[in-house]
Amino acid sequence: MIIDAHQHFWHYDPVRDSWITEDMAVIRRDFLPADLEPVLTENGVDGCVAVQASQSEEETMFLLSMAQSYDIVKGVVGWVDLQSPALHDRLQAFSTYKEIKGFRHVAQAEPDDFLMRPAVIQGIRQLAEFGLTYDILIYPSQLKAALHLVREVPEVNFVIDHLAKPYIKKQEISRWSNFMTEIARHRNVSCKLSGMVTEADWQNWSKKDFFPYLDVAFEQFGPDRLLFGSDWPVCQVAANYTQVKNLIEEYLIPWGDEVQAKVMGANAVTFYSL
């Protein structure tokens, strides 16, 4: 089974979705499961995990409705206010939906110390009681905070989205690699092989641009803690779905069929309990 562990749906709203800048005009429209379904079929993908793109419980309920209406949506990573006094009650309510697998906050848009804040850590710690995961969305400058978080909360299963967005276009790797090595020592942390094309030169990337970063991910996390994700439709500013999937599949060829099966689907099934 091939599972896309990271993609998004939305009804485009120019105010809410102001992060979609002019140079990303190709994704300034609605993207729904009916749009994704033929793309997954064409690429031999069996299902996907829908991940939040805006910071509201309405977003979580919207994604939940998509999962309940379309078989391709195998799970949801929603949003909840991690610092709310009512967090435990909200998690209790959300955990009644089998489609909800975990939560995410757009920490990349927050100050670099966000994931080190006691209130945030305490909120994320509460996910463990409900068997819920946490997706870490950060830039490399926030890796120090992420390392602190995973050290503090060993009882939660984490996954780093988009390899923590290394500066692929600038070919910067050493500081990012050092932090990823430290984070990977924590066995409760996985990593998504996703979102790379948008960190490269959108118009002039080549496959070899990504291989040094994939090498680090494989060396440190190993084949049991890596998940393929397309980051569709965001990826479309730099590549189509097939190009993104082929990039990972080509890298995986020397690893053999068993590793390919894990990274392209089995690990996502295990991590998110799909």
C-alpha positions as CSV (number, residue, x, y, z in Angstrom):
1,M,0.0,0.0,0.0
2,I,1.3,3.5,-0.9
3,I,0.3,6.3,1.4
4,D,0.9,10.0,0.9
5,A,1.6,11.1,4.4
6,H,1.2,14.8,3.8
7,Q,-1.1,16.9,1.7
8,H,-3.7,19.7,2.1
9,F,-7.2,20.6,1.2
10,W,-8.8,24.1,1.2
11,H,-11.5,26.4,-0.1
12,Y,-9.2,29.2,-1.1
13,D,-9.7,32.4,1.1
14,P,-7.4,35.3,0.1
15,V,-7.4,36.7,3.6
16,R,-6.9,33.5,5.6
17,D,-4.6,32.1,3.0
18,S,-2.4,35.2,2.6
19,W,0.7,32.9,2.9
20,I,0.0,32.0,-0.7
21,T,1.9,34.8,-2.3
22,E,1.8,36.2,-5.8
23,D,4.6,33.9,-7.0
24,M,2.4,30.9,-5.8
25,A,-0.6,32.0,-7.9
26,V,-0.9,28.5,-9.3
27,I,-2.4,27.3,-6.0
28,R,-4.7,30.3,-5.4
29,R,-7.8,28.2,-5.9
30,D,-9.8,25.4,-4.2
31,F,-8.2,22.0,-3.7
32,L,-10.5,19.2,-2.6
33,P,-10.4,15.4,-2.5
34,A,-12.2,15.2,-5.8
35,D,-9.2,17.1,-7.3
36,L,-6.7,14.8,-5.7
37,E,-8.4,11.5,-6.4
38,P,-7.5,11.1,-10.1
39,V,-3.9,12.3,-9.3
40,L,-3.5,9.5,-6.7
41,T,-5.0,7.0,-9.0
42,E,-2.7,8.0,-11.9
43,N,0.3,7.6,-9.5
44,G,-0.7,4.4,-7.9
45,V,-1.3,5.9,-4.5
46,D,-3.9,4.2,-2.2
47,G,-4.6,7.0,0.2
48,C,-3.4,10.1,2.0
49,V,-3.2,12.0,5.3
50,A,-4.8,15.4,5.3
51,V,-2.8,18.0,7.3
52,Q,-4.0,21.3,8.6
53,A,-3.1,24.5,6.7
54,S,-4.8,27.1,8.9
55,Q,-5.1,27.7,12.6
56,S,-8.6,26.9,13.6
57,E,-10.8,24.2,14.9
58,E,-13.1,24.9,11.9
59,E,-10.1,23.7,9.8
60,T,-10.0,20.4,11.8
61,M,-13.7,19.8,11.3
62,F,-13.4,20.6,7.6
63,L,-10.7,18.0,7.2
64,L,-12.7,15.6,9.3
65,S,-15.6,16.0,6.9
66,M,-13.4,15.3,4.0
67,A,-12.1,12.1,5.6
68,Q,-15.6,11.0,6.4
69,S,-16.7,11.6,2.8
70,Y,-13.8,10.2,0.8
71,D,-12.1,6.8,1.1
72,I,-8.8,8.2,-0.1
73,V,-8.4,10.4,3.1
74,K,-7.2,7.8,5.6
75,G,-6.4,10.2,8.5
76,V,-6.4,13.8,9.6
77,V,-3.7,15.9,11.3
78,G,-5.8,18.8,12.7
79,W,-5.3,22.0,14.7
80,V,-6.2,22.7,18.3
81,D,-5.1,25.5,20.7
82,L,-2.3,23.8,22.5
83,Q,-2.2,26.6,25.1
84,S,-5.9,26.7,25.9
85,P,-7.0,25.9,29.5
86,A,-9.8,23.8,27.8
87,L,-7.3,21.7,25.8
88,H,-7.9,18.4,27.6
89,D,-11.7,18.7,27.0
90,R,-11.1,19.6,23.3
91,L,-8.7,16.6,22.9
92,Q,-11.3,14.4,24.5
93,A,-13.9,15.6,22.0
94,F,-11.7,15.2,19.0
95,S,-10.4,11.8,20.0
96,T,-14.0,10.4,19.6
97,Y,-13.4,10.7,15.8
98,K,-11.3,7.7,14.6
99,E,-10.1,9.8,11.6
100,I,-8.2,12.3,13.8
101,K,-4.7,11.0,14.1
102,G,-2.8,14.0,15.5
103,F,-2.3,17.7,15.6
104,R,-0.1,20.4,14.2
105,H,0.6,24.1,14.7
106,V,2.3,26.2,12.1
107,A,5.3,26.8,14.4
108,Q,7.4,28.0,11.4
109,A,5.3,31.2,11.6
110,E,6.1,31.6,15.4
111,P,9.2,33.0,17.2
112,D,12.1,30.5,17.2
113,D,11.5,29.6,20.9
114,F,7.8,28.7,20.4
115,L,8.3,24.9,20.9
116,M,10.3,25.5,24.0
117,R,7.6,27.4,25.8
118,P,6.3,25.6,28.9
119,A,2.7,26.1,28.0
120,V,3.2,24.7,24.5
121,I,5.2,21.7,25.9
122,Q,2.5,21.0,28.4
123,G,-0.1,21.1,25.7
124,I,1.7,18.8,23.4
125,R,2.3,16.4,26.4
126,Q,-1.4,16.0,26.8
127,L,-1.6,14.3,23.3
128,A,-0.1,11.2,24.8
129,E,-3.1,10.4,26.9
130,F,-5.2,10.1,23.7
131,G,-2.6,8.3,21.6
132,L,-2.4,11.4,19.3
133,T,0.7,12.4,17.3
134,Y,2.3,15.8,16.7
135,D,3.7,17.1,13.4
136,I,6.6,19.5,13.8
137,L,6.5,22.2,11.1
138,I,9.6,24.4,11.5
139,Y,12.5,26.2,9.7
140,P,16.1,25.2,10.5
141,S,16.5,28.1,12.8
142,Q,13.9,26.5,15.1
143,L,15.6,23.1,15.3
144,K,17.1,23.9,18.7
145,A,13.6,24.4,20.1
146,A,12.4,21.2,18.4
147,L,15.2,19.3,20.0
148,H,14.3,20.6,23.4
149,L,10.6,19.6,22.8
150,V,11.3,16.0,21.9
151,R,13.7,15.6,24.8
152,E,11.0,17.0,27.2
153,V,8.1,14.9,25.8
154,P,9.3,11.3,25.1
155,E,5.8,10.0,25.5
156,V,4.5,11.6,22.3
157,N,5.2,10.4,18.8
158,F,6.6,13.2,16.7
159,V,7.2,13.6,13.0
160,I,9.2,16.4,11.4
161,D,7.5,17.8,8.4
162,H,9.4,18.5,5.2
163,L,12.8,17.6,6.8
164,A,12.5,20.8,8.7
165,K,12.8,22.8,5.5
166,P,16.6,22.8,4.9
167,Y,18.0,25.6,2.8
168,I,18.3,23.5,-0.3
169,K,18.4,26.4,-2.7
170,K,21.5,27.8,-0.9
171,Q,23.0,24.3,-0.5
172,E,23.4,24.8,3.3
173,I,23.5,21.6,5.2
174,S,25.9,21.4,8.1
175,R,24.0,23.1,10.9
176,W,20.8,21.5,9.8
177,S,22.4,18.1,9.6
178,N,23.9,18.5,13.1
179,F,20.5,19.2,14.7
180,M,18.7,16.5,12.7
181,T,21.3,14.0,13.9
182,E,20.6,15.0,17.6
183,I,16.8,14.9,17.1
184,A,17.0,11.5,15.4
185,R,18.6,10.0,18.5
186,H,15.1,10.2,20.0
187,R,13.3,7.1,18.8
188,N,9.9,8.7,19.2
189,V,10.7,11.1,16.3
190,S,10.1,10.3,12.6
191,C,10.6,12.5,9.5
192,K,8.6,13.2,6.4
193,L,10.4,13.1,3.0
194,S,8.2,15.9,1.8
195,G,8.2,19.6,0.9
196,M,11.7,19.6,-0.6
197,V,11.0,21.0,-4.1
198,T,9.6,24.2,-2.6
199,E,12.9,24.7,-0.7
200,A,14.9,24.4,-3.9
201,D,15.1,26.7,-6.9
202,W,11.5,26.4,-8.1
203,Q,12.4,26.8,-11.8
204,N,15.8,25.1,-11.9
205,W,16.0,22.2,-9.4
206,S,17.5,18.8,-10.3
207,K,17.2,15.5,-8.4
208,K,20.8,15.7,-7.2
209,D,20.0,18.9,-5.3
210,F,18.0,16.8,-2.8
211,F,20.1,13.7,-2.4
212,P,22.6,15.0,0.2
213,Y,19.6,15.9,2.5
214,L,18.0,12.5,1.9
215,D,21.3,10.9,2.7
216,V,21.3,12.6,6.1
217,A,17.7,11.6,6.8
218,F,18.4,7.9,5.9
219,E,21.7,7.8,7.9
220,Q,20.1,9.3,11.0
221,F,16.4,8.1,11.1
222,G,16.8,4.8,9.2
223,P,14.2,3.3,6.9
224,D,11.7,2.6,9.7
225,R,11.1,6.3,10.6
226,L,10.8,8.0,7.2
227,L,7.5,8.7,5.5
228,F,6.8,9.8,1.9
229,G,4.7,12.9,1.5
230,S,3.8,15.0,-1.5
231,D,2.9,18.3,0.1
232,W,0.2,18.6,-2.6
233,P,-1.0,21.1,-3.7
234,V,1.8,23.3,-2.4
235,C,4.4,21.3,-4.3
236,Q,2.8,22.5,-7.6
237,V,4.6,25.8,-7.3
238,A,7.8,23.9,-8.2
239,A,6.8,20.4,-9.4
240,N,3.8,18.2,-10.3
241,Y,2.8,15.2,-8.2
242,T,4.5,12.6,-10.4
243,Q,7.8,14.5,-10.2
244,V,7.7,14.6,-6.4
245,K,6.8,10.9,-6.1
246,N,9.4,9.9,-8.7
247,L,12.1,11.9,-6.9
248,I,11.7,9.8,-3.7
249,E,11.2,6.5,-5.6
250,E,14.3,7.0,-7.6
251,Y,16.3,7.7,-4.5
252,L,14.9,4.5,-2.9
253,I,15.8,2.1,-5.7
254,P,19.2,1.0,-4.2
255,W,17.5,0.3,-0.9
256,G,15.4,-2.5,-2.3
257,D,11.7,-3.4,-2.2
258,E,11.3,-3.9,1.5
259,V,12.6,-0.4,2.4
260,Q,10.6,1.1,-0.5
261,A,7.4,-0.4,0.9
262,K,8.1,1.0,4.3
263,V,8.9,4.6,3.3
264,M,6.2,4.8,0.6
265,G,3.4,3.6,2.9
266,A,3.9,1.1,5.7
267,N,5.6,3.6,8.0
268,A,2.7,6.1,7.6
269,V,0.2,3.3,8.4
270,T,2.2,2.5,11.6
271,F,2.9,6.1,12.7
272,Y,-0.7,7.4,12.2
273,S,-2.4,4.1,13.0
274,L,-4.3,4.2,9.7
